[in-house]
Amino acid sequence: MKSFTLIEFIFVIIIVGVLSISAINSLPDNTLIDNTNYIYNKILEKKANALGFMANMENEDENNSVCIVFDKNWLKDDEKRRKVKFNLSSRVEIKSEYKTICFDYLGRPYKGRVDLLKFSNLLHKKTDINITYNDKYKTIEVYPITGDIEIK
């Protein structure tokens, strides 16, 4: 009767384990790209919510629908209201010149509250949102007036 011995079986398990460890270590880490795309899509969502919608900035629910705060805690709280969940990495850092960017009904970006009477908070220069993870970074640019958004 031919069969494997216990020692042969142990060697096969060790070889499979070594190959598995080397395969896992060769997989790319897409954490930075995934988190950057998540924040980019969050900004696009807030802009899309604002288009054609005259938000009453005193109403907190309407304010949440057209503004994004570049803070991990705010992003996690905002995500709690969604059916599809995304776990923002705890090691990702988000830095922006402005803590909050809001959009008006034409998709124009504002630094903070939307002020349709004076336009005092309207963005007048390109704003960078920097996402850093393991000494690598990606930048999301929000352009003034048009509200165009781009990943660099």
DSSP file (Angstrom, degrees, kcal/mol; ACC not computed):
  #  RESIDUE AA STRUCTURE BP1 BP2  ACC     N-H-->O    O-->H-N    N-H-->O    O-->H-N    TCO  KAPPA ALPHA  PHI   PSI    X-CA   Y-CA   Z-CA
    1    1 A M              0   0    0      0, 0.0     2,-0.5     0, 0.0     0, 0.0   0.000 360.0 360.0 360.0 128.8    0.0    0.0    0.0
    2    2 A K        +     0   0    0      2,-0.0     2,-0.3     0, 0.0     0, 0.0  -0.836 360.0 137.9-102.2 132.7    1.4    3.4   -1.1
    3    3 A S        -     0   0    0     -2,-0.5     2,-0.2     0, 0.0     0, 0.0  -0.970  52.4 -86.0-159.1 169.1    0.7    6.5    1.0
    4    4 A F        -     0   0    0     -2,-0.3     2,-0.2     1,-0.1    -2,-0.0  -0.569  39.0-130.4 -81.2 144.1    2.5    9.6    2.3
    5    5 A T     >  -     0   0    0     -2,-0.2     4,-2.2     1,-0.1     5,-0.2  -0.472  26.5-107.6 -84.6 166.7    4.3    9.4    5.6
    6    6 A L  H  > S+     0   0    0      1,-0.2     4,-2.2     2,-0.2     5,-0.2   0.881 120.1  53.2 -61.8 -39.1    3.8   11.9    8.3
    7    7 A I  H  > S+     0   0    0      2,-0.2     4,-2.2     1,-0.2    -1,-0.2   0.904 108.5  49.1 -65.1 -42.0    7.2   13.5    7.6
    8    8 A E  H  > S+     0   0    0      1,-0.2     4,-2.1     2,-0.2    -1,-0.2   0.914 111.0  51.0 -62.6 -41.9    6.4   14.0    3.9
    9    9 A F  H  X S+     0   0    0     -4,-2.2     4,-2.0     1,-0.2    -2,-0.2   0.896 109.1  50.3 -62.7 -41.0    3.0   15.5    4.8
   10   10 A I  H  X S+     0   0    0     -4,-2.2     4,-2.3     1,-0.2    -1,-0.2   0.898 109.2  51.7 -64.9 -41.1    4.7   18.0    7.2
   11   11 A F  H  X S+     0   0    0     -4,-2.2     4,-2.5     2,-0.2    -2,-0.2   0.896 108.4  51.1 -63.2 -40.0    7.2   19.0    4.5
   12   12 A V  H  X S+     0   0    0     -4,-2.1     4,-2.5     2,-0.2    -1,-0.2   0.915 110.2  49.3 -62.7 -43.0    4.4   19.7    2.0
   13   13 A I  H  X S+     0   0    0     -4,-2.0     4,-2.2     2,-0.2    -2,-0.2   0.903 111.3  49.6 -63.7 -41.0    2.6   21.9    4.6
   14   14 A I  H  X S+     0   0    0     -4,-2.3     4,-2.4     2,-0.2    -2,-0.2   0.920 111.5  48.4 -64.6 -43.5    5.9   23.8    5.3
   15   15 A I  H  X S+     0   0    0     -4,-2.5     4,-2.4     1,-0.2    -2,-0.2   0.919 111.9  48.8 -63.7 -43.6    6.5   24.4    1.5
   16   16 A V  H  X S+     0   0    0     -4,-2.5     4,-2.2     1,-0.2    -1,-0.2   0.892 111.4  51.2 -63.2 -38.9    2.9   25.5    1.0
   17   17 A G  H  X S+     0   0    0     -4,-2.2     4,-2.3     2,-0.2    -2,-0.2   0.916 110.0  48.0 -63.7 -44.6    3.2   27.9    4.0
   18   18 A V  H  X S+     0   0    0     -4,-2.4     4,-2.2     1,-0.2    -2,-0.2   0.916 112.9  48.6 -63.4 -43.5    6.5   29.4    2.7
   19   19 A L  H  X S+     0   0    0     -4,-2.4     4,-2.0     1,-0.2    -1,-0.2   0.885 110.8  51.5 -64.0 -38.1    5.0   29.9   -0.8
   20   20 A S  H  X S+     0   0    0     -4,-2.2     4,-2.4     2,-0.2    -2,-0.2   0.914 109.5  49.3 -65.0 -43.1    1.9   31.5    0.7
   21   21 A I  H  X S+     0   0    0     -4,-2.3     4,-2.1     1,-0.2    -2,-0.2   0.916 112.3  47.3 -63.6 -43.1    3.9   34.0    2.8
   22   22 A S  H  X S+     0   0    0     -4,-2.2     4,-0.9     1,-0.2    -1,-0.2   0.869 112.2  50.8 -68.1 -34.1    6.0   35.0   -0.2
   23   23 A A  H  < S+     0   0    0     -4,-2.0     4,-0.5     2,-0.2     3,-0.4   0.905 110.0  49.2 -68.3 -40.9    2.9   35.4   -2.3
   24   24 A I  H >< S+     0   0    0     -4,-2.4     3,-1.1     1,-0.2    -2,-0.2   0.900 109.2  52.6 -65.4 -40.2    1.1   37.6    0.3
   25   25 A N  H 3< S+     0   0    0     -4,-2.1    -1,-0.2     1,-0.2    -2,-0.2   0.734 104.5  56.9 -68.6 -21.0    4.2   39.8    0.6
   26   26 A S  T 3< S+     0   0    0     -4,-0.9    -1,-0.2    -3,-0.4    -2,-0.2   0.563  81.9 105.9 -87.7  -7.4    4.3   40.4   -3.2
   27   27 A L  S <  S-     0   0    0     -3,-1.1     2,-0.1    -4,-0.5    -3,-0.0  -0.503  77.7-113.2 -70.6 138.4    0.7   41.8   -3.3
   28   28 A P        -     0   0    0      0, 0.0     2,-0.8     0, 0.0    -1,-0.1  -0.402  20.0-124.2 -72.6 150.4    0.6   45.6   -3.8
   29   29 A D        +     0   0    0      1,-0.1     3,-0.3    -2,-0.1     4,-0.2  -0.848  29.8 176.3 -95.9 108.7   -0.7   47.8   -1.1
   30   30 A N     >  +     0   0    0     -2,-0.8     4,-2.9     1,-0.2     5,-0.2   0.148  44.3 113.3 -98.1  18.5   -3.6   49.8   -2.6
   31   31 A T  H  > S+     0   0    0      1,-0.2     4,-2.6     2,-0.2     5,-0.3   0.916  77.7  47.2 -59.2 -46.2   -4.5   51.6    0.7
   32   32 A L  H  > S+     0   0    0     -3,-0.3     4,-2.4     1,-0.2    -1,-0.2   0.931 115.3  45.2 -62.5 -46.2   -3.5   55.0   -0.5
   33   33 A I  H  > S+     0   0    0     -4,-0.2     4,-2.6     2,-0.2    -2,-0.2   0.923 114.4  48.7 -64.2 -44.9   -5.2   54.7   -3.9
   34   34 A D  H  X S+     0   0    0     -4,-2.9     4,-2.0     1,-0.2    -2,-0.2   0.922 114.4  44.5 -62.4 -45.2   -8.4   53.3   -2.3
   35   35 A N  H  X S+     0   0    0     -4,-2.6     4,-2.3    -5,-0.2    -1,-0.2   0.878 113.2  51.2 -69.0 -37.6   -8.6   56.0    0.4
   36   36 A T  H  X S+     0   0    0     -4,-2.4     4,-2.7    -5,-0.3    -2,-0.2   0.932 111.1  47.8 -63.7 -45.3   -7.8   58.8   -2.1
   37   37 A N  H  X S+     0   0    0     -4,-2.6     4,-2.6     1,-0.2    -2,-0.2   0.873 110.0  53.8 -63.1 -36.7  -10.6   57.5   -4.5
   38   38 A Y  H  X S+     0   0    0     -4,-2.0     4,-2.0     2,-0.2    -2,-0.2   0.941 112.2  42.7 -62.0 -47.8  -13.0   57.3   -1.5
   39   39 A I  H  X S+     0   0    0     -4,-2.3     4,-2.3     2,-0.2    -2,-0.2   0.905 113.4  53.0 -67.0 -41.2  -12.4   61.0   -0.6
   40   40 A Y  H  X S+     0   0    0     -4,-2.7     4,-2.3     1,-0.2    -2,-0.2   0.933 111.4  46.0 -57.3 -47.6  -12.5   62.0   -4.2
   41   41 A N  H  X S+     0   0    0     -4,-2.6     4,-2.3     1,-0.2    -1,-0.2   0.834 109.0  55.8 -67.5 -32.0  -15.9   60.3   -4.6
   42   42 A K  H  X S+     0   0    0     -4,-2.0     4,-2.2     2,-0.2    -1,-0.2   0.917 108.6  47.7 -62.9 -43.5  -17.1   61.9   -1.4
   43   43 A I  H  X S+     0   0    0     -4,-2.3     4,-2.3     1,-0.2    -2,-0.2   0.931 112.4  48.9 -63.2 -45.1  -16.3   65.4   -2.7
   44   44 A L  H  X S+     0   0    0     -4,-2.3     4,-2.8     1,-0.2    -1,-0.2   0.882 109.5  53.5 -61.2 -37.9  -18.0   64.5   -6.0
   45   45 A E  H  X S+     0   0    0     -4,-2.3     4,-2.5     2,-0.2    -1,-0.2   0.927 109.4  47.0 -62.3 -45.5  -21.0   63.3   -4.1
   46   46 A K  H  X S+     0   0    0     -4,-2.2     4,-1.4     2,-0.2    -2,-0.2   0.891 113.4  48.8 -65.1 -38.9  -21.3   66.5   -2.1
   47   47 A K  H  X S+     0   0    0     -4,-2.3     4,-1.5     2,-0.2    -2,-0.2   0.929 112.0  48.7 -65.6 -44.2  -21.0   68.6   -5.3
   48   48 A A  H  < S+     0   0    0     -4,-2.8    -2,-0.2     1,-0.2    -1,-0.2   0.879 109.3  53.2 -63.5 -38.1  -23.6   66.5   -7.0
   49   49 A N  H  < S+     0   0    0     -4,-2.5    -1,-0.2     1,-0.2    -2,-0.2   0.839 109.8  49.4 -64.1 -31.8  -26.0   66.9   -4.0
   50   50 A A  H >< S+     0   0    0     -4,-1.4     3,-2.4    -3,-0.2    -1,-0.2   0.783  82.6 108.6 -80.4 -27.5  -25.6   70.6   -4.2
   51   51 A L  T 3< S-     0   0    0     -4,-1.5    55,-0.2     1,-0.3    54,-0.2  -0.294  98.7  -4.2 -58.6 124.6  -26.3   71.0   -7.9
   52   52 A G  T 3  S+     0   0    0     53,-3.1     2,-0.5     1,-0.2    -1,-0.3   0.579 109.8 114.2  72.2  10.7  -29.7   72.7   -8.5
   53   53 A F    <   -     0   0    0     -3,-2.4     2,-1.3    51,-0.1    -1,-0.2  -0.954  57.5-151.4-121.6 117.1  -30.3   72.6   -4.7
   54   54 A M        -     0   0    0     -2,-0.5     2,-0.2    50,-0.1    50,-0.1  -0.707  25.8-156.4 -86.7  93.1  -30.6   75.8   -2.7
   55   55 A A        -     0   0    0     -2,-1.3     2,-0.9    -5,-0.1    50,-0.1  -0.451  15.7-134.4 -75.0 140.5  -29.5   74.6    0.7
   56   56 A N    >   -     0   0    0     -2,-0.2     3,-2.1     1,-0.1     7,-0.3  -0.853  17.0-157.1 -88.9 105.8  -30.5   76.4    3.8
   57   57 A M  T 3  S+     0   0    0     -2,-0.9    -1,-0.1     1,-0.3    -2,-0.0   0.582  87.8  65.0 -68.6  -8.5  -27.1   76.5    5.6
   58   58 A E  T 3  S+     0   0    0      4,-0.0     2,-0.6     5,-0.0    -1,-0.3   0.721  85.5  83.9 -80.6 -21.9  -28.7   76.9    9.0
   59   59 A N  S <> S-     0   0    0     -3,-2.1     4,-2.5     1,-0.2     5,-0.2  -0.737  71.8-153.4 -85.8 117.2  -30.3   73.4    8.6
   60   60 A E  H  > S+     0   0    0     -2,-0.6     4,-2.3     1,-0.2    -1,-0.2   0.854  92.1  52.8 -62.2 -38.3  -27.7   70.8    9.7
   61   61 A D  H  > S+     0   0    0      2,-0.2     4,-1.2     1,-0.2    -1,-0.2   0.915 112.9  43.8 -65.6 -42.0  -29.0   68.0    7.5
   62   62 A E  H  > S+     0   0    0     -6,-0.2     4,-0.9     2,-0.2    -2,-0.2   0.889 111.6  54.5 -68.2 -38.1  -28.9   70.2    4.4
   63   63 A N  H >X S+     0   0    0     -4,-2.5     4,-1.2    -7,-0.3     3,-0.8   0.909 106.8  51.5 -60.4 -43.0  -25.5   71.5    5.4
   64   64 A N  H 3< S+     0   0    0     -4,-2.3    -1,-0.2     1,-0.2    -2,-0.2   0.809 104.5  58.4 -63.5 -30.1  -24.2   67.8    5.6
   65   65 A S  H 3< S+     0   0    0     -4,-1.2    -1,-0.2     1,-0.2   -16,-0.2   0.724 117.8  28.3 -76.1 -19.2  -25.5   67.1    2.1
   66   66 A V  H << S+     0   0    0     -4,-0.9    37,-1.7    -3,-0.8     2,-0.3   0.427 111.2  70.2-120.7  -0.5  -23.4   69.8    0.4
   67   67 A C  E  <  -A  102   0A   0     -4,-1.2     2,-0.4    35,-0.2    35,-0.2  -0.901  55.4-160.8-121.2 148.1  -20.4   70.1    2.6
   68   68 A I  E     -A  101   0A   0     33,-2.5    33,-2.3    -2,-0.3     2,-0.5  -0.996   7.2-154.0-126.5 133.9  -17.4   67.9    3.3
   69   69 A V  E     -A  100   0A   0     -2,-0.4     2,-2.1    31,-0.2    31,-0.2  -0.923  17.0-135.9-106.9 126.4  -15.1   68.2    6.3
   70   70 A F        +     0   0    0     29,-3.0     2,-0.3    -2,-0.5    26,-0.2  -0.471  67.4 111.2 -85.5  71.6  -11.6   66.9    5.8
   71   71 A D     >  -     0   0    0     -2,-2.1     4,-2.5     1,-0.1     5,-0.2  -0.991  68.2-135.1-143.8 131.5  -11.4   65.1    9.2
   72   72 A K  H  > S+     0   0    0     -2,-0.3     4,-2.3     1,-0.2     5,-0.2   0.869 106.5  52.8 -59.7 -37.6  -11.3   61.3    9.6
   73   73 A N  H  > S+     0   0    0      2,-0.2     4,-2.4     1,-0.2    -1,-0.2   0.911 110.1  47.7 -65.2 -41.3  -13.9   61.4   12.4
   74   74 A W  H  > S+     0   0    0      2,-0.2     4,-2.8     1,-0.2    -2,-0.2   0.921 111.8  50.3 -64.5 -43.3  -16.3   63.4   10.3
   75   75 A L  H  X S+     0   0    0     -4,-2.5     4,-1.8     1,-0.2    -2,-0.2   0.891 111.6  48.2 -62.4 -39.3  -15.9   61.1    7.3
   76   76 A K  H  X S+     0   0    0     -4,-2.3     4,-1.1    -5,-0.2    -1,-0.2   0.900 112.4  48.4 -68.2 -39.9  -16.5   58.0    9.5
   77   77 A D  H  X S+     0   0    0     -4,-2.4     4,-0.5     1,-0.2     3,-0.4   0.905 111.4  50.2 -64.5 -41.2  -19.6   59.6   11.0
   78   78 A D  H >< S+     0   0    0     -4,-2.8     3,-1.0     1,-0.2    -1,-0.2   0.865 107.4  55.1 -63.5 -35.7  -20.9   60.5    7.5
   79   79 A E  H >< S+     0   0    0     -4,-1.8     3,-1.8     1,-0.2    -1,-0.2   0.763  92.1  71.3 -70.1 -25.9  -20.3   56.9    6.4
   80   80 A K  H 3< S+     0   0    0     -4,-1.1    -1,-0.2    -3,-0.4    -2,-0.2   0.771  92.8  58.1 -62.3 -24.6  -22.5   55.6    9.3
   81   81 A R  T << S+     0   0    0     -3,-1.0    -1,-0.3    -4,-0.5     2,-0.2   0.513  94.0  88.3 -82.3  -4.6  -25.5   56.9    7.4
   82   82 A R    <   -     0   0    0     -3,-1.8     3,-0.0    -4,-0.1    -3,-0.0  -0.631  68.5-145.6 -97.8 151.4  -24.7   54.8    4.3
   83   83 A K  S    S+     0   0    0     -2,-0.2     2,-0.6     1,-0.1    -1,-0.1   0.866  92.4  60.5 -79.1 -38.7  -25.7   51.3    3.5
   84   84 A V  S    S-     0   0    0      2,-0.0     2,-0.3     0, 0.0    -1,-0.1  -0.811  84.1-150.7 -91.6 124.8  -22.4   50.5    1.7
   85   85 A K        -     0   0    0     -2,-0.6     2,-0.4    -5,-0.0    -5,-0.1  -0.693  16.0-170.8-101.9 147.9  -19.5   50.9    4.1
   86   86 A F        -     0   0    0     -2,-0.3     2,-0.9   -10,-0.1    -7,-0.1  -0.997  18.0-141.4-132.9 129.9  -15.9   51.9    3.5
   87   87 A N        -     0   0    0     -2,-0.4     2,-0.3    -8,-0.0     3,-0.1  -0.809  15.0-146.6 -95.4 105.3  -13.3   51.7    6.3
   88   88 A L        -     0   0    0     -2,-0.9   -57,-0.0   -16,-0.1    -2,-0.0  -0.539  30.7-106.5 -67.5 129.7  -11.0   54.6    6.0
   89   89 A S    >   -     0   0    0     -2,-0.3     3,-1.0   -58,-0.2    -1,-0.1  -0.304  15.9-139.5 -62.6 139.4   -7.5   53.5    7.1
   90   90 A S  T 3  S+     0   0    0      1,-0.2    -1,-0.1    -3,-0.1    -2,-0.1   0.696 101.7  57.4 -72.5 -17.8   -6.4   54.7   10.5
   91   91 A R  T 3  S+     0   0    0      2,-0.1     2,-0.4    42,-0.0    43,-0.4   0.439  83.7 101.5 -92.8   0.1   -2.9   55.3    9.2
   92   92 A V    <   -     0   0    0     -3,-1.0     2,-0.4    41,-0.1    41,-0.2  -0.698  59.3-154.4 -85.4 134.7   -4.0   57.7    6.4
   93   93 A E  E     -D  132   0B   0     39,-2.5    39,-2.5    -2,-0.4     2,-0.5  -0.911   2.9-159.2-110.2 138.4   -3.6   61.4    7.1
   94   94 A I  E     +D  131   0B   0     -2,-0.4     2,-0.4    37,-0.2    37,-0.2  -0.970  12.5 178.1-118.3 124.2   -5.7   64.1    5.4
   95   95 A K  E     +D  130   0B   0     35,-2.7    35,-3.2    -2,-0.5     2,-0.3  -0.992   4.6 165.7-129.6 133.8   -4.5   67.6    5.1
   96   96 A S  E     -D  129   0B   0     -2,-0.4    33,-0.2    33,-0.2    -2,-0.0  -0.988  43.2-127.3-142.8 150.0   -6.2   70.5    3.5
   97   97 A E  S    S+     0   0    0     31,-0.8     2,-0.4    -2,-0.3    -1,-0.1   0.876 105.3  42.1 -62.3 -37.0   -5.8   74.3    3.6
   98   98 A Y  S    S-     0   0    0      1,-0.1   -28,-0.2    -3,-0.1    -1,-0.1  -0.936  73.3-149.7-114.1 134.1   -9.5   74.6    4.4
   99   99 A K  S    S+     0   0    0     -2,-0.4   -29,-3.0     1,-0.2     2,-0.4   0.867  85.2  32.0 -68.6 -36.1  -11.1   72.2    6.9
  100  100 A T  E     -A   69   0A   0    -31,-0.2    12,-1.1   -30,-0.1     2,-0.4  -0.972  61.4-171.9-127.5 136.6  -14.5   72.4    5.2
  101  101 A I  E     -AB  68 111A   0    -33,-2.3   -33,-2.5    -2,-0.4     2,-0.3  -0.998  11.4-175.1-125.3 129.1  -15.5   72.8    1.6
  102  102 A C  E     -AB  67 110A   0      8,-1.9     8,-2.8    10,-0.4     2,-0.4  -0.811  12.8-142.1-117.7 160.2  -19.1   73.4    0.6
  103  103 A F  E     - B   0 109A   0    -37,-1.7    11,-0.1    -2,-0.3     2,-0.1  -0.950   9.1-143.8-123.7 144.4  -20.8   73.6   -2.8
  104  104 A D    >   -     0   0    0      4,-1.7     3,-2.1    -2,-0.4   -50,-0.1  -0.319  44.0 -81.9 -94.9-175.0  -23.6   75.9   -3.9
  105  105 A Y  T 3  S+     0   0    0      1,-0.3   -53,-3.1   -54,-0.2   -51,-0.1   0.595 130.7  51.1 -67.6 -11.0  -26.4   75.1   -6.4
  106  106 A L  T 3  S-     0   0    0    -55,-0.2    -1,-0.3     2,-0.1   -55,-0.1   0.366 120.0-107.0-102.0   2.1  -24.1   75.8   -9.4
  107  107 A G    <   +     0   0    0     -3,-2.1    -2,-0.1     1,-0.3   -56,-0.1   0.605  68.1 150.5  83.8  12.5  -21.4   73.5   -8.1
  108  108 A R        -     0   0    0      1,-0.1    -4,-1.7   -61,-0.0    -1,-0.3  -0.604  44.0-124.2 -79.0 136.9  -19.1   76.4   -7.0
  109  109 A P  E     -B  103   0A   0      0, 0.0    14,-2.4     0, 0.0     2,-0.4  -0.584  24.9-168.0 -85.5 143.7  -16.8   75.6   -4.1
  110  110 A Y  E     -BC 102 122A   0     -8,-2.8    -8,-1.9    12,-0.3     2,-1.3  -0.952  28.1-122.6-125.5 146.0  -16.7   77.6   -0.9
  111  111 A K  E    S-B  101   0A   0     10,-3.2     2,-0.3    -2,-0.4   -10,-0.2  -0.751  88.0 -32.3 -86.3  94.9  -14.2   77.6    2.0
  112  112 A G  S    S+     0   0    0     -2,-1.3   -10,-0.4   -12,-1.1    -2,-0.2  -0.745 123.1  23.7  93.6-142.8  -16.7   76.9    4.7
  113  113 A R  S    S-     0   0    0     -2,-0.3     2,-0.5     1,-0.1    -2,-0.1  -0.168  78.3-113.3 -62.0 147.6  -20.3   78.1    4.6
  114  114 A V        -     0   0    0    -11,-0.1     2,-0.5    -4,-0.1   -57,-0.2  -0.707  30.8-172.2 -78.4 126.7  -22.0   79.0    1.3
  115  115 A D     >  +     0   0    0     -2,-0.5     4,-2.0     1,-0.1     6,-0.2  -0.851  10.8 174.0-124.2  93.4  -22.7   82.8    1.2
  116  116 A L  T  4 S+     0   0    0     -2,-0.5    -1,-0.1     1,-0.2    -2,-0.0   0.571  76.1  56.1 -78.7  -8.7  -24.8   83.5   -1.8
  117  117 A L  T  4 S+     0   0    0      1,-0.0    -1,-0.2     0, 0.0    -2,-0.0   0.874 126.8  11.0 -88.9 -41.0  -25.2   87.2   -0.9
  118  118 A K  T  4 S-     0   0    0     -3,-0.0    -2,-0.2     0, 0.0    -1,-0.0   0.634  79.2-143.7-111.3 -19.7  -21.6   88.3   -0.7
  119  119 A F    ><  +     0   0    0     -4,-2.0     3,-0.9     1,-0.1    -3,-0.1   0.773  51.7 143.5  56.0  27.5  -19.7   85.4   -2.2
  120  120 A S  T 3   +     0   0    0      1,-0.2    -1,-0.1    -5,-0.1    -4,-0.1   0.790  67.8  45.2 -68.9 -27.4  -17.0   86.1    0.5
  121  121 A N  T 3  S+     0   0    0     -6,-0.2   -10,-3.2    -8,-0.1    -1,-0.2   0.391  81.3 127.2 -96.7   3.6  -16.2   82.4    1.0
  122  122 A L  B <  S-C  110   0A   0     -3,-0.9   -12,-0.3   -12,-0.2     2,-0.2  -0.368  70.2-107.8 -61.7 134.6  -16.0   81.5   -2.6
  123  123 A L        +     0   0    0    -14,-2.4    22,-0.8     1,-0.1    -1,-0.1  -0.456  37.5 177.8 -65.7 132.0  -12.8   79.8   -3.5
  124  124 A H        +     0   0    0     -2,-0.2     2,-0.3    20,-0.2    -1,-0.1   0.382  64.0  39.7-115.5  -0.8  -10.5   82.0   -5.5
  125  125 A K  S    S-     0   0    0     17,-0.1    -1,-0.1    18,-0.0    20,-0.1  -0.981  96.1 -83.9-145.3 158.2   -7.5   79.7   -5.8
  126  126 A K        -     0   0    0     -2,-0.3     2,-0.4    17,-0.1    17,-0.2  -0.343  43.5-150.5 -61.3 137.4   -6.9   76.1   -6.4
  127  127 A T  E     - E   0 142B   0     15,-2.7    15,-2.9    -4,-0.0     2,-0.4  -0.944   2.9-150.2-116.0 133.4   -7.1   74.1   -3.1
  128  128 A D  E     - E   0 141B   0     -2,-0.4   -31,-0.8    13,-0.2     2,-0.6  -0.852   5.4-162.9-103.7 135.6   -5.1   70.9   -2.5
  129  129 A I  E     -DE  96 140B   0     11,-2.8    11,-2.7    -2,-0.4     2,-0.5  -0.976  17.4-156.1-112.4 115.3   -6.2   68.0   -0.3
  130  130 A N  E     -DE  95 139B   0    -35,-3.2   -35,-2.7    -2,-0.6     2,-0.5  -0.811   8.5-166.6-100.0 128.2   -3.2   65.9    0.5
  131  131 A I  E     -DE  94 138B   0      7,-2.8     7,-2.2    -2,-0.5     2,-0.4  -0.965  11.4-169.5-113.0 122.3   -3.7   62.2    1.5
  132  132 A T  E     +DE  93 137B   0    -39,-2.5   -39,-2.5    -2,-0.5     2,-0.3  -0.916  14.3 165.2-119.0 138.5   -0.6   60.6    3.0
  133  133 A Y  E >  S- E   0 136B   0      3,-2.8     3,-1.6    -2,-0.4   -41,-0.1  -0.913  72.4 -14.4-152.0 122.9    0.0   56.9    3.8
  134  134 A N  T 3  S-     0   0    0    -43,-0.4     3,-0.1    -2,-0.3   -42,-0.1   0.900 126.5 -53.0  50.4  50.0    3.4   55.3    4.5
  135  135 A D  T 3  S+     0   0    0      1,-0.2     2,-0.3     0, 0.0    -1,-0.3   0.603 119.7 106.9  63.2  14.1    5.4   58.3    3.3
  136  136 A K  E <   -E  133   0B   0     -3,-1.6    -3,-2.8     2,-0.0     2,-0.3  -0.883  50.4-168.6-114.7 153.1    3.6   58.3    0.0
  137  137 A Y  E     -E  132   0B   0     -2,-0.3     2,-0.3    -5,-0.2    -5,-0.2  -0.975  18.2-162.8-144.0 157.4    1.0   60.8   -1.0
  138  138 A K  E     -E  131   0B   0     -7,-2.2    -7,-2.8    -2,-0.3     2,-0.4  -0.944  17.8-143.8-130.3 152.6   -1.7   61.7   -3.5
  139  139 A T  E     -E  130   0B   0     -2,-0.3    13,-3.7    -9,-0.2     2,-0.5  -0.971   5.4-159.6-124.0 134.2   -3.3   65.1   -4.0
  140  140 A I  E     -EF 129 151B   0    -11,-2.7   -11,-2.8    -2,-0.4     2,-0.5  -0.959  17.2-153.9-107.3 126.8   -6.9   66.0   -4.9
  141  141 A E  E     -EF 128 150B   0      9,-3.5     9,-2.2    -2,-0.5     2,-0.5  -0.874   8.0-163.9-106.0 131.8   -7.2   69.4   -6.4
  142  142 A V  E     -EF 127 149B   0    -15,-2.9   -15,-2.7    -2,-0.5     7,-0.2  -0.968  17.6-145.8-112.3 119.9  -10.4   71.5   -6.2
  143  143 A Y     >  -     0   0    0      5,-2.8     4,-1.2    -2,-0.5   -17,-0.1  -0.609  18.3-109.5 -90.1 145.4  -10.4   74.3   -8.7
  144  144 A P  T  4 S+     0   0    0      0, 0.0     2,-3.5     0, 0.0     4,-0.3  -0.195  88.1   1.8 -69.2 163.3  -12.0   77.7   -8.0
  145  145 A I  T  4 S+     0   0    0    -22,-0.8   -21,-0.1   -36,-0.3   -22,-0.0  -0.245 131.5  50.6  60.1 -58.5  -15.2   79.0   -9.6
  146  146 A T  T  4 S-     0   0    0     -2,-3.5    -1,-0.3   -38,-0.1    -4,-0.0   0.809  93.3-140.0 -78.1 -28.8  -15.9   75.8  -11.6
  147  147 A G     <  +     0   0    0     -4,-1.2    -2,-0.1    -3,-0.2  -100,-0.1   0.651  38.2 167.4  76.9  14.6  -15.5   73.4   -8.8
  148  148 A D        -     0   0    0     -4,-0.3    -5,-2.8    -6,-0.1     2,-0.4  -0.330  20.5-153.5 -61.2 145.8  -13.6   70.9  -11.0
  149  149 A I  E     +F  142   0B   0     -7,-0.2     2,-0.3     2,-0.0    -7,-0.2  -0.980  16.7 173.9-128.8 135.4  -12.0   68.1   -9.0
  150  150 A E  E     -F  141   0B   0     -9,-2.2    -9,-3.5    -2,-0.4     2,-0.5  -0.999  26.7-134.2-145.2 142.9   -8.9   66.2  -10.1
  151  151 A I  E      F  140   0B   0     -2,-0.3   -11,-0.2   -11,-0.2    -2,-0.0  -0.851 360.0 360.0 -96.7 130.5   -6.6   63.5   -8.6
  152  152 A K              0   0    0    -13,-3.7   -12,-0.2    -2,-0.5    -1,-0.1   0.344 360.0 360.0-113.8 360.0   -2.9   64.2   -9.1
